[in-house]
Amino acid sequence: MLAALVSSEKKVVHEDFAVTGCSNTEKENMSGMDREEVWHADFIRGEGEITLPDFSDPIGYDGFYQQAVANQEICKQNSATAIKAYKYPQEKMDKPQTSIYARNDVQLNVENLLICHVTGFFPPPVRVSWNKNNEDLKADSLSQYRPNDDGTYNIFSSLKFTPVEGDIYSCMV
């Protein structure tokens, strides 16, 4: 018996996106697919960072960081032109919404991770800070700004903590 497959076709729809943003103090350049970040420029370290999980098939992004740097110059020029043309319009501001949750079930005296999800804000940047019993703490990590479908943004911040009875943690924007 001889069996053969002559041709096969499968249509798969994916949605890709790119975000370039700039201000006098902030820079942002990232690419993604299907609402997930795939790559972003780390302007502090001067390199691009692939943010795909370890098990995924790596994708090459040669030249993306250099393109991100060039996009920042274009963004600054476009912003300056828009500011002049529109005579410094009042920017619409959307207030952020926050939620805090622990990565794992909370057990007293067992290290865990608090995650603060900040969403629904425009424009970026926002400053995320942590408090424990009304004392300032330093966050362990802060994600890249990610766009929402409605034109606002979201970001995640995390904090390692060991829960002790009576401690009160808060995430503020």
MIROPA-317303 format. One record per residue (C-alpha): x, z, y; residue number from 1; residue in one letter. Coordinates in nm, 2 decimals. Each point is the difference from the previous one (the first is absolute). Layout:
# residues N
<<X; Z; Y>; NUM; 'a'>
...
# end
This chain:
# residues 173
<<0.00; 0.00; 0.00>; 1; 'm'>
<<0.13; -0.10; 0.34>; 2; 'l'>
<<-0.13; 0.16; 0.32>; 3; 'a'>
<<0.10; -0.09; 0.35>; 4; 'a'>
<<-0.10; 0.10; 0.35>; 5; 'l'>
<<0.02; -0.29; 0.23>; 6; 'v'>
<<-0.06; 0.18; 0.33>; 7; 's'>
<<-0.13; 0.32; 0.14>; 8; 's'>
<<-0.10; 0.11; 0.34>; 9; 'e'>
<<-0.09; 0.33; 0.16>; 10; 'k'>
<<-0.08; 0.05; 0.37>; 11; 'k'>
<<0.11; 0.33; 0.14>; 12; 'v'>
<<-0.08; 0.09; 0.36>; 13; 'v'>
<<0.24; 0.23; 0.18>; 14; 'h'>
<<-0.01; 0.10; 0.37>; 15; 'e'>
<<0.33; 0.04; 0.18>; 16; 'd'>
<<0.06; 0.14; 0.34>; 17; 'f'>
<<0.28; 0.07; 0.25>; 18; 'a'>
<<0.02; 0.25; 0.28>; 19; 'v'>
<<0.23; -0.02; 0.30>; 20; 't'>
<<-0.03; 0.26; 0.27>; 21; 'g'>
<<0.21; 0.11; 0.29>; 22; 'c'>
<<0.00; 0.23; 0.30>; 23; 's'>
<<0.26; 0.15; 0.23>; 24; 'n'>
<<0.07; 0.27; -0.27>; 25; 't'>
<<-0.12; -0.14; -0.34>; 26; 'e'>
<<0.06; -0.30; -0.23>; 27; 'k'>
<<-0.20; -0.10; -0.30>; 28; 'e'>
<<0.04; -0.30; -0.24>; 29; 'n'>
<<-0.15; 0.00; -0.34>; 30; 'm'>
<<-0.15; -0.24; -0.26>; 31; 's'>
<<-0.24; 0.07; -0.27>; 32; 'g'>
<<-0.24; -0.14; -0.26>; 33; 'm'>
<<-0.34; 0.11; -0.12>; 34; 'd'>
<<-0.01; 0.29; 0.25>; 35; 'r'>
<<0.33; 0.14; -0.12>; 36; 'e'>
<<0.34; 0.00; 0.18>; 37; 'e'>
<<0.26; -0.21; -0.17>; 38; 'v'>
<<0.28; 0.00; 0.26>; 39; 'w'>
<<0.08; 0.16; 0.33>; 40; 'h'>
<<0.29; 0.00; 0.25>; 41; 'a'>
<<0.19; 0.32; 0.04>; 42; 'd'>
<<0.13; -0.04; 0.35>; 43; 'f'>
<<0.18; 0.33; 0.00>; 44; 'i'>
<<0.21; -0.09; -0.31>; 45; 'r'>
<<0.02; -0.37; 0.10>; 46; 'g'>
<<-0.14; -0.15; -0.32>; 47; 'e'>
<<-0.31; -0.10; -0.18>; 48; 'g'>
<<-0.16; 0.21; -0.27>; 49; 'e'>
<<-0.19; -0.13; -0.30>; 50; 'i'>
<<-0.28; 0.25; -0.07>; 51; 't'>
<<-0.12; -0.14; -0.33>; 52; 'l'>
<<-0.01; 0.24; -0.30>; 53; 'p'>
<<0.30; 0.01; -0.23>; 54; 'd'>
<<-0.19; -0.17; -0.29>; 55; 'f'>
<<-0.09; -0.31; 0.20>; 56; 's'>
<<0.19; -0.32; -0.01>; 57; 'd'>
<<0.24; 0.01; 0.30>; 58; 'p'>
<<-0.06; -0.26; 0.27>; 59; 'i'>
<<0.28; -0.12; 0.22>; 60; 'g'>
<<-0.04; 0.03; 0.38>; 61; 'y'>
<<0.33; -0.16; 0.13>; 62; 'd'>
<<-0.01; -0.03; 0.37>; 63; 'g'>
<<-0.32; 0.21; 0.05>; 64; 'f'>
<<0.18; 0.27; 0.20>; 65; 'y'>
<<0.16; -0.25; 0.23>; 66; 'q'>
<<-0.35; -0.15; 0.05>; 67; 'q'>
<<-0.14; 0.34; 0.07>; 68; 'a'>
<<0.26; 0.06; 0.27>; 69; 'v'>
<<-0.09; -0.34; 0.16>; 70; 'a'>
<<-0.37; 0.08; -0.02>; 71; 'n'>
<<0.06; 0.32; 0.20>; 72; 'q'>
<<0.15; -0.21; 0.28>; 73; 'e'>
<<-0.30; -0.23; -0.01>; 74; 'i'>
<<-0.24; 0.29; 0.00>; 75; 'c'>
<<0.17; 0.16; 0.31>; 76; 'k'>
<<-0.02; -0.33; 0.18>; 77; 'q'>
<<-0.36; -0.05; -0.09>; 78; 'n'>
<<-0.09; 0.36; 0.10>; 79; 's'>
<<0.17; -0.04; 0.34>; 80; 'a'>
<<-0.19; -0.33; 0.06>; 81; 't'>
<<-0.33; 0.16; -0.11>; 82; 'a'>
<<0.05; 0.30; 0.23>; 83; 'i'>
<<0.06; -0.23; 0.30>; 84; 'k'>
<<-0.28; -0.23; -0.09>; 85; 'a'>
<<-0.26; 0.27; -0.05>; 86; 'y'>
<<0.13; 0.24; 0.27>; 87; 'k'>
<<0.05; 0.30; -0.23>; 88; 'y'>
<<-0.34; 0.03; -0.16>; 89; 'p'>
<<-0.11; 0.34; -0.13>; 90; 'q'>
<<0.07; 0.00; -0.37>; 91; 'e'>
<<-0.29; 0.09; -0.23>; 92; 'k'>
<<0.09; 0.31; -0.19>; 93; 'm'>
<<-0.14; 0.10; -0.34>; 94; 'd'>
<<0.04; 0.37; -0.09>; 95; 'k'>
<<0.16; 0.07; -0.34>; 96; 'p'>
<<-0.17; 0.17; -0.29>; 97; 'q'>
<<0.21; 0.23; -0.23>; 98; 't'>
<<-0.04; 0.13; -0.35>; 99; 's'>
<<0.24; 0.23; -0.19>; 100; 'i'>
<<0.03; 0.02; -0.37>; 101; 'y'>
<<0.25; 0.12; -0.26>; 102; 'a'>
<<0.17; -0.24; -0.24>; 103; 'r'>
<<-0.06; 0.23; -0.30>; 104; 'n'>
<<-0.24; 0.29; -0.07>; 105; 'd'>
<<0.11; 0.29; 0.22>; 106; 'v'>
<<0.15; 0.30; -0.18>; 107; 'q'>
<<0.14; 0.30; 0.18>; 108; 'l'>
<<0.38; 0.01; 0.02>; 109; 'n'>
<<0.04; -0.35; -0.16>; 110; 'v'>
<<0.15; -0.27; 0.22>; 111; 'e'>
<<-0.23; -0.29; 0.09>; 112; 'n'>
<<-0.05; -0.27; 0.26>; 113; 'l'>
<<-0.25; 0.00; 0.28>; 114; 'l'>
<<-0.10; -0.35; 0.12>; 115; 'i'>
<<-0.16; -0.07; 0.34>; 116; 'c'>
<<-0.19; -0.33; 0.03>; 117; 'h'>
<<-0.05; -0.10; 0.36>; 118; 'v'>
<<-0.23; -0.30; 0.05>; 119; 't'>
<<-0.23; -0.18; 0.24>; 120; 'g'>
<<0.24; 0.01; 0.30>; 121; 'f'>
<<0.10; -0.27; 0.25>; 122; 'f'>
<<0.25; -0.06; 0.14>; 123; 'p'>
<<0.30; 0.12; -0.20>; 124; 'p'>
<<0.22; 0.20; 0.03>; 125; 'p'>
<<-0.14; 0.34; -0.07>; 126; 'v'>
<<0.20; 0.33; -0.03>; 127; 'r'>
<<-0.08; 0.19; -0.32>; 128; 'v'>
<<0.11; 0.37; -0.02>; 129; 's'>
<<-0.04; 0.28; -0.25>; 130; 'w'>
<<-0.07; 0.37; 0.05>; 131; 'n'>
<<0.02; 0.30; -0.23>; 132; 'k'>
<<-0.17; 0.31; 0.13>; 133; 'n'>
<<0.03; -0.15; 0.36>; 134; 'n'>
<<0.38; -0.07; -0.03>; 135; 'e'>
<<0.13; -0.35; 0.02>; 136; 'd'>
<<0.14; -0.16; -0.31>; 137; 'l'>
<<0.19; -0.33; -0.06>; 138; 'k'>
<<-0.17; -0.26; -0.22>; 139; 'a'>
<<0.19; -0.13; -0.31>; 140; 'd'>
<<-0.12; -0.36; 0.05>; 141; 's'>
<<-0.20; -0.23; 0.21>; 142; 'l'>
<<-0.12; -0.34; -0.12>; 143; 's'>
<<-0.01; -0.32; 0.19>; 144; 'q'>
<<-0.31; -0.08; 0.21>; 145; 'y'>
<<-0.25; -0.20; -0.21>; 146; 'r'>
<<-0.29; -0.20; 0.14>; 147; 'p'>
<<-0.36; 0.07; -0.09>; 148; 'n'>
<<-0.26; -0.28; -0.02>; 149; 'd'>
<<-0.16; 0.10; 0.33>; 150; 'd'>
<<0.32; -0.04; 0.21>; 151; 'g'>
<<0.10; 0.37; 0.00>; 152; 't'>
<<0.29; 0.14; -0.19>; 153; 'y'>
<<0.08; 0.27; -0.26>; 154; 'n'>
<<0.31; 0.20; -0.09>; 155; 'i'>
<<0.10; 0.27; -0.26>; 156; 'f'>
<<0.22; 0.30; 0.06>; 157; 's'>
<<0.11; 0.24; -0.27>; 158; 's'>
<<0.13; 0.36; -0.02>; 159; 'l'>
<<0.15; 0.19; -0.29>; 160; 'k'>
<<-0.14; 0.35; -0.02>; 161; 'f'>
<<-0.03; 0.29; -0.23>; 162; 't'>
<<-0.34; 0.16; 0.04>; 163; 'p'>
<<-0.02; 0.37; 0.07>; 164; 'v'>
<<-0.33; 0.18; 0.04>; 165; 'e'>
<<-0.10; 0.02; 0.37>; 166; 'g'>
<<0.21; -0.29; 0.12>; 167; 'd'>
<<-0.19; -0.25; 0.22>; 168; 'i'>
<<0.14; -0.36; 0.03>; 169; 'y'>
<<-0.12; -0.26; 0.25>; 170; 's'>
<<0.09; -0.36; 0.08>; 171; 'c'>
<<-0.05; -0.10; 0.36>; 172; 'm'>
<<0.00; -0.33; 0.19>; 173; 'v'>
# end
